[in-house]
Amino acid sequence: MEIAEQKYPQSLVLASSFDSIFSNVGVAIGSAAGGYTVNTLGLGYLGLIGGIFSVLAISVLLILNKVYFQ
């Protein structure tokens, strides 16, 4: 939101709508991955898959911070 406010003030409404859109996309992807994991591998692997998703999220966050705040 700060980047949109500073560089593209005309797109602030669009940028704020992305917050809820991608939040719902994340819930859908997490639910699908969790359901697939439980159906194929079993409940015991759910924590492992959740950990992999967490590492992926942190990696994307670090890459985006390096790109935008360099």
Backbone as XML, in Angstrom:
<?xml version="1.0"?>
<chain id="A" units="angstrom">
  <residue number="1" name="MET">
    <atom name="N" x="0.823" y="-1.181" z="0.000"/>
    <atom name="CA" x="0.000" y="0.000" z="0.000"/>
    <atom name="C" x="0.877" y="1.258" z="0.000"/>
  </residue>
  <residue number="2" name="GLU">
    <atom name="N" x="1.980" y="1.210" z="0.711"/>
    <atom name="CA" x="2.855" y="2.382" z="0.747"/>
    <atom name="C" x="3.456" y="2.666" z="-0.626"/>
  </residue>
  <residue number="3" name="ILE">
    <atom name="N" x="3.833" y="1.619" z="-1.339"/>
    <atom name="CA" x="4.398" y="1.810" z="-2.672"/>
    <atom name="C" x="3.347" y="2.375" z="-3.611"/>
  </residue>
  <residue number="4" name="ALA">
    <atom name="N" x="2.133" y="1.855" z="-3.537"/>
    <atom name="CA" x="1.052" y="2.369" z="-4.394"/>
    <atom name="C" x="0.739" y="3.819" z="-4.046"/>
  </residue>
  <residue number="5" name="GLU">
    <atom name="N" x="0.773" y="4.135" z="-2.765"/>
    <atom name="CA" x="0.463" y="5.507" z="-2.344"/>
    <atom name="C" x="1.539" y="6.495" z="-2.802"/>
  </residue>
  <residue number="6" name="GLN">
    <atom name="N" x="2.797" y="6.077" z="-2.762"/>
    <atom name="CA" x="3.889" y="6.973" z="-3.137"/>
    <atom name="C" x="4.071" y="7.077" z="-4.647"/>
  </residue>
  <residue number="7" name="LYS">
    <atom name="N" x="4.043" y="5.940" z="-5.348"/>
    <atom name="CA" x="4.379" y="5.948" z="-6.766"/>
    <atom name="C" x="3.165" y="6.031" z="-7.688"/>
  </residue>
  <residue number="8" name="TYR">
    <atom name="N" x="2.053" y="5.430" z="-7.270"/>
    <atom name="CA" x="0.861" y="5.384" z="-8.127"/>
    <atom name="C" x="-0.383" y="5.744" z="-7.321"/>
  </residue>
  <residue number="9" name="PRO">
    <atom name="N" x="-0.562" y="6.985" z="-6.933"/>
    <atom name="CA" x="-1.709" y="7.333" z="-6.077"/>
    <atom name="C" x="-3.067" y="7.110" z="-6.748"/>
  </residue>
  <residue number="10" name="GLN">
    <atom name="N" x="-3.124" y="7.095" z="-8.065"/>
    <atom name="CA" x="-4.385" y="6.879" z="-8.750"/>
    <atom name="C" x="-4.849" y="5.423" z="-8.654"/>
  </residue>
  <residue number="11" name="SER">
    <atom name="N" x="-3.961" y="4.518" z="-8.286"/>
    <atom name="CA" x="-4.318" y="3.098" z="-8.206"/>
    <atom name="C" x="-4.452" y="2.608" z="-6.765"/>
  </residue>
  <residue number="12" name="LEU">
    <atom name="N" x="-4.696" y="3.480" z="-5.843"/>
    <atom name="CA" x="-4.776" y="3.099" z="-4.430"/>
    <atom name="C" x="-5.962" y="2.178" z="-4.153"/>
  </residue>
  <residue number="13" name="VAL">
    <atom name="N" x="-7.090" y="2.421" z="-4.792"/>
    <atom name="CA" x="-8.267" y="1.570" z="-4.584"/>
    <atom name="C" x="-8.004" y="0.171" z="-5.125"/>
  </residue>
  <residue number="14" name="LEU">
    <atom name="N" x="-7.389" y="0.080" z="-6.283"/>
    <atom name="CA" x="-7.049" y="-1.224" z="-6.855"/>
    <atom name="C" x="-6.064" y="-1.973" z="-5.960"/>
  </residue>
  <residue number="15" name="ALA">
    <atom name="N" x="-5.063" y="-1.277" z="-5.463"/>
    <atom name="CA" x="-4.073" y="-1.916" z="-4.587"/>
    <atom name="C" x="-4.702" y="-2.404" z="-3.289"/>
  </residue>
  <residue number="16" name="SER">
    <atom name="N" x="-5.647" y="-1.660" z="-2.750"/>
    <atom name="CA" x="-6.289" y="-2.090" z="-1.508"/>
    <atom name="C" x="-7.217" y="-3.278" z="-1.742"/>
  </residue>
  <residue number="17" name="SER">
    <atom name="N" x="-7.763" y="-3.419" z="-2.937"/>
    <atom name="CA" x="-8.616" y="-4.569" z="-3.214"/>
    <atom name="C" x="-7.796" y="-5.844" z="-3.367"/>
  </residue>
  <residue number="18" name="PHE">
    <atom name="N" x="-6.528" y="-5.710" z="-3.773"/>
    <atom name="CA" x="-5.673" y="-6.887" z="-3.899"/>
    <atom name="C" x="-5.445" y="-7.573" z="-2.557"/>
  </residue>
  <residue number="19" name="ASP">
    <atom name="N" x="-5.513" y="-6.841" z="-1.473"/>
    <atom name="CA" x="-5.286" y="-7.416" z="-0.151"/>
    <atom name="C" x="-6.308" y="-8.512" z="0.135"/>
  </residue>
  <residue number="20" name="SER">
    <atom name="N" x="-7.564" y="-8.220" z="-0.022"/>
    <atom name="CA" x="-8.591" y="-9.227" z="0.258"/>
    <atom name="C" x="-8.631" y="-10.307" z="-0.808"/>
  </residue>
  <residue number="21" name="ILE">
    <atom name="N" x="-8.358" y="-9.943" z="-2.056"/>
    <atom name="CA" x="-8.375" y="-10.942" z="-3.129"/>
    <atom name="C" x="-7.317" y="-12.011" z="-2.877"/>
  </residue>
  <residue number="22" name="PHE">
    <atom name="N" x="-6.086" y="-11.585" z="-2.619"/>
    <atom name="CA" x="-5.022" y="-12.559" z="-2.448"/>
    <atom name="C" x="-5.083" y="-13.263" z="-1.101"/>
  </residue>
  <residue number="23" name="SER">
    <atom name="N" x="-5.738" y="-12.670" z="-0.143"/>
    <atom name="CA" x="-5.987" y="-13.368" z="1.117"/>
    <atom name="C" x="-6.913" y="-14.558" z="0.872"/>
  </residue>
  <residue number="24" name="ASN">
    <atom name="N" x="-7.964" y="-14.341" z="0.103"/>
    <atom name="CA" x="-8.878" y="-15.434" z="-0.229"/>
    <atom name="C" x="-8.220" y="-16.476" z="-1.125"/>
  </residue>
  <residue number="25" name="VAL">
    <atom name="N" x="-7.361" y="-16.046" z="-2.035"/>
    <atom name="CA" x="-6.627" y="-16.999" z="-2.874"/>
    <atom name="C" x="-5.707" y="-17.859" z="-2.004"/>
  </residue>
  <residue number="26" name="GLY">
    <atom name="N" x="-5.069" y="-17.252" z="-1.019"/>
    <atom name="CA" x="-4.207" y="-18.008" z="-0.114"/>
    <atom name="C" x="-4.968" y="-19.027" z="0.706"/>
  </residue>
  <residue number="27" name="VAL">
    <atom name="N" x="-6.146" y="-18.652" z="1.174"/>
    <atom name="CA" x="-6.995" y="-19.592" z="1.925"/>
    <atom name="C" x="-7.402" y="-20.750" z="1.028"/>
  </residue>
  <residue number="28" name="ALA">
    <atom name="N" x="-7.768" y="-20.461" z="-0.214"/>
    <atom name="CA" x="-8.182" y="-21.518" z="-1.139"/>
    <atom name="C" x="-7.035" y="-22.466" z="-1.463"/>
  </residue>
  <residue number="29" name="ILE">
    <atom name="N" x="-5.846" y="-21.914" z="-1.719"/>
    <atom name="CA" x="-4.692" y="-22.760" z="-2.032"/>
    <atom name="C" x="-4.302" y="-23.605" z="-0.820"/>
  </residue>
  <residue number="30" name="GLY">
    <atom name="N" x="-4.311" y="-22.999" z="0.359"/>
    <atom name="CA" x="-3.978" y="-23.747" z="1.569"/>
    <atom name="C" x="-4.973" y="-24.859" z="1.862"/>
  </residue>
  <residue number="31" name="SER">
    <atom name="N" x="-6.246" y="-24.577" z="1.656"/>
    <atom name="CA" x="-7.271" y="-25.600" z="1.869"/>
    <atom name="C" x="-7.145" y="-26.734" z="0.871"/>
  </residue>
  <residue number="32" name="ALA">
    <atom name="N" x="-6.892" y="-26.387" z="-0.378"/>
    <atom name="CA" x="-6.728" y="-27.420" z="-1.403"/>
    <atom name="C" x="-5.497" y="-28.276" z="-1.120"/>
  </residue>
  <residue number="33" name="ALA">
    <atom name="N" x="-4.401" y="-27.635" z="-0.760"/>
    <atom name="CA" x="-3.174" y="-28.391" z="-0.469"/>
    <atom name="C" x="-3.348" y="-29.262" z="0.770"/>
  </residue>
  <residue number="34" name="GLY">
    <atom name="N" x="-4.008" y="-28.728" z="1.781"/>
    <atom name="CA" x="-4.255" y="-29.520" z="2.991"/>
    <atom name="C" x="-5.161" y="-30.703" z="2.730"/>
  </residue>
  <residue number="35" name="GLY">
    <atom name="N" x="-6.220" y="-30.489" z="1.966"/>
    <atom name="CA" x="-7.125" y="-31.591" z="1.636"/>
    <atom name="C" x="-6.442" y="-32.650" z="0.796"/>
  </residue>
  <residue number="36" name="TYR">
    <atom name="N" x="-5.652" y="-32.210" z="-0.173"/>
    <atom name="CA" x="-4.922" y="-33.165" z="-1.013"/>
    <atom name="C" x="-3.908" y="-33.954" z="-0.186"/>
  </residue>
  <residue number="37" name="THR">
    <atom name="N" x="-3.227" y="-33.266" z="0.728"/>
    <atom name="CA" x="-2.230" y="-33.931" z="1.570"/>
    <atom name="C" x="-2.878" y="-34.980" z="2.463"/>
  </residue>
  <residue number="38" name="VAL">
    <atom name="N" x="-3.998" y="-34.636" z="3.081"/>
    <atom name="CA" x="-4.668" y="-35.588" z="3.972"/>
    <atom name="C" x="-5.197" y="-36.778" z="3.177"/>
  </residue>
  <residue number="39" name="ASN">
    <atom name="N" x="-5.728" y="-36.523" z="1.981"/>
    <atom name="CA" x="-6.278" y="-37.619" z="1.178"/>
    <atom name="C" x="-5.210" y="-38.547" z="0.614"/>
  </residue>
  <residue number="40" name="THR">
    <atom name="N" x="-4.049" y="-38.008" z="0.265"/>
    <atom name="CA" x="-3.035" y="-38.848" z="-0.375"/>
    <atom name="C" x="-1.976" y="-39.361" z="0.600"/>
  </residue>
  <residue number="41" name="LEU">
    <atom name="N" x="-1.453" y="-38.503" z="1.453"/>
    <atom name="CA" x="-0.351" y="-38.895" z="2.334"/>
    <atom name="C" x="-0.797" y="-39.234" z="3.746"/>
  </residue>
  <residue number="42" name="GLY">
    <atom name="N" x="-1.874" y="-38.633" z="4.191"/>
    <atom name="CA" x="-2.363" y="-38.868" z="5.542"/>
    <atom name="C" x="-2.172" y="-37.637" z="6.415"/>
  </residue>
  <residue number="43" name="LEU">
    <atom name="N" x="-2.793" y="-37.681" z="7.560"/>
    <atom name="CA" x="-2.797" y="-36.540" z="8.476"/>
    <atom name="C" x="-1.410" y="-36.246" z="9.053"/>
  </residue>
  <residue number="44" name="GLY">
    <atom name="N" x="-0.565" y="-37.245" z="9.130"/>
    <atom name="CA" x="0.772" y="-37.078" z="9.698"/>
    <atom name="C" x="1.680" y="-36.161" z="8.900"/>
  </residue>
  <residue number="45" name="TYR">
    <atom name="N" x="1.420" y="-35.981" z="7.620"/>
    <atom name="CA" x="2.257" y="-35.145" z="6.766"/>
    <atom name="C" x="1.760" y="-33.706" z="6.660"/>
  </residue>
  <residue number="46" name="LEU">
    <atom name="N" x="0.666" y="-33.404" z="7.319"/>
    <atom name="CA" x="0.079" y="-32.072" z="7.204"/>
    <atom name="C" x="1.011" y="-30.990" z="7.746"/>
  </residue>
  <residue number="47" name="GLY">
    <atom name="N" x="1.687" y="-31.257" z="8.842"/>
    <atom name="CA" x="2.636" y="-30.294" z="9.411"/>
    <atom name="C" x="3.832" y="-30.056" z="8.502"/>
  </residue>
  <residue number="48" name="LEU">
    <atom name="N" x="4.315" y="-31.115" z="7.868"/>
    <atom name="CA" x="5.443" y="-30.986" z="6.957"/>
    <atom name="C" x="5.075" y="-30.108" z="5.761"/>
  </residue>
  <residue number="49" name="ILE">
    <atom name="N" x="3.918" y="-30.346" z="5.179"/>
    <atom name="CA" x="3.480" y="-29.553" z="4.034"/>
    <atom name="C" x="3.231" y="-28.103" z="4.464"/>
  </residue>
  <residue number="50" name="GLY">
    <atom name="N" x="2.684" y="-27.903" z="5.641"/>
    <atom name="CA" x="2.503" y="-26.547" z="6.161"/>
    <atom name="C" x="3.829" y="-25.837" z="6.358"/>
  </residue>
  <residue number="51" name="GLY">
    <atom name="N" x="4.835" y="-26.566" z="6.824"/>
    <atom name="CA" x="6.166" y="-25.987" z="6.978"/>
    <atom name="C" x="6.784" y="-25.605" z="5.645"/>
  </residue>
  <residue number="52" name="ILE">
    <atom name="N" x="6.567" y="-26.432" z="4.637"/>
    <atom name="CA" x="7.073" y="-26.116" z="3.298"/>
    <atom name="C" x="6.403" y="-24.850" z="2.769"/>
  </residue>
  <residue number="53" name="PHE">
    <atom name="N" x="5.095" y="-24.723" z="2.975"/>
    <atom name="CA" x="4.401" y="-23.511" z="2.552"/>
    <atom name="C" x="4.909" y="-22.282" z="3.307"/>
  </residue>
  <residue number="54" name="SER">
    <atom name="N" x="5.242" y="-22.443" z="4.579"/>
    <atom name="CA" x="5.777" y="-21.328" z="5.360"/>
    <atom name="C" x="7.136" y="-20.883" z="4.840"/>
  </residue>
  <residue number="55" name="VAL">
    <atom name="N" x="8.000" y="-21.830" z="4.537"/>
    <atom name="CA" x="9.314" y="-21.500" z="3.979"/>
    <atom name="C" x="9.169" y="-20.818" z="2.623"/>
  </residue>
  <residue number="56" name="LEU">
    <atom name="N" x="8.239" y="-21.303" z="1.812"/>
    <atom name="CA" x="7.975" y="-20.664" z="0.529"/>
    <atom name="C" x="7.499" y="-19.231" z="0.702"/>
  </residue>
  <residue number="57" name="ALA">
    <atom name="N" x="6.591" y="-19.004" z="1.648"/>
    <atom name="CA" x="6.070" y="-17.650" z="1.881"/>
    <atom name="C" x="7.162" y="-16.706" z="2.359"/>
  </residue>
  <residue number="58" name="ILE">
    <atom name="N" x="8.006" y="-17.168" z="3.259"/>
    <atom name="CA" x="9.100" y="-16.329" z="3.748"/>
    <atom name="C" x="10.093" y="-16.035" z="2.629"/>
  </residue>
  <residue number="59" name="SER">
    <atom name="N" x="10.354" y="-17.016" z="1.770"/>
    <atom name="CA" x="11.264" y="-16.801" z="0.642"/>
    <atom name="C" x="10.725" y="-15.751" z="-0.316"/>
  </residue>
  <residue number="60" name="VAL">
    <atom name="N" x="9.444" y="-15.833" z="-0.639"/>
    <atom name="CA" x="8.832" y="-14.843" z="-1.523"/>
    <atom name="C" x="8.876" y="-13.465" z="-0.881"/>
  </residue>
  <residue number="61" name="LEU">
    <atom name="N" x="8.615" y="-13.398" z="0.405"/>
    <atom name="CA" x="8.656" y="-12.118" z="1.118"/>
    <atom name="C" x="10.051" y="-11.507" z="1.079"/>
  </residue>
  <residue number="62" name="LEU">
    <atom name="N" x="11.077" y="-12.301" z="1.310"/>
    <atom name="CA" x="12.446" y="-11.790" z="1.283"/>
    <atom name="C" x="12.849" y="-11.332" z="-0.119"/>
  </residue>
  <residue number="63" name="ILE">
    <atom name="N" x="12.443" y="-12.089" z="-1.129"/>
    <atom name="CA" x="12.756" y="-11.697" z="-2.507"/>
    <atom name="C" x="12.060" y="-10.391" z="-2.861"/>
  </residue>
  <residue number="64" name="LEU">
    <atom name="N" x="10.797" y="-10.262" z="-2.514"/>
    <atom name="CA" x="10.069" y="-9.017" z="-2.820"/>
    <atom name="C" x="10.639" y="-7.827" z="-2.068"/>
  </residue>
  <residue number="65" name="ASN">
    <atom name="N" x="11.050" y="-8.027" z="-0.830"/>
    <atom name="CA" x="11.668" y="-6.929" z="-0.078"/>
    <atom name="C" x="12.985" y="-6.513" z="-0.724"/>
  </residue>
  <residue number="66" name="LYS">
    <atom name="N" x="13.745" y="-7.477" z="-1.217"/>
    <atom name="CA" x="15.010" y="-7.145" z="-1.858"/>
    <atom name="C" x="14.770" y="-6.393" z="-3.170"/>
  </residue>
  <residue number="67" name="VAL">
    <atom name="N" x="13.761" y="-6.778" z="-3.910"/>
    <atom name="CA" x="13.471" y="-6.129" z="-5.204"/>
    <atom name="C" x="12.942" y="-4.718" z="-5.014"/>
  </residue>
  <residue number="68" name="TYR">
    <atom name="N" x="12.010" y="-4.511" z="-4.091"/>
    <atom name="CA" x="11.344" y="-3.218" z="-3.965"/>
    <atom name="C" x="12.070" y="-2.231" z="-3.064"/>
  </residue>
  <residue number="69" name="PHE">
    <atom name="N" x="12.853" y="-2.698" z="-2.128"/>
    <atom name="CA" x="13.477" y="-1.785" z="-1.181"/>
    <atom name="C" x="14.987" y="-1.727" z="-1.325"/>
  </residue>
  <residue number="70" name="GLN">
    <atom name="N" x="15.479" y="-1.973" z="-2.505"/>
    <atom name="CA" x="16.914" y="-1.931" z="-2.734"/>
    <atom name="C" x="17.379" y="-0.589" z="-3.168"/>
  </residue>
</chain>
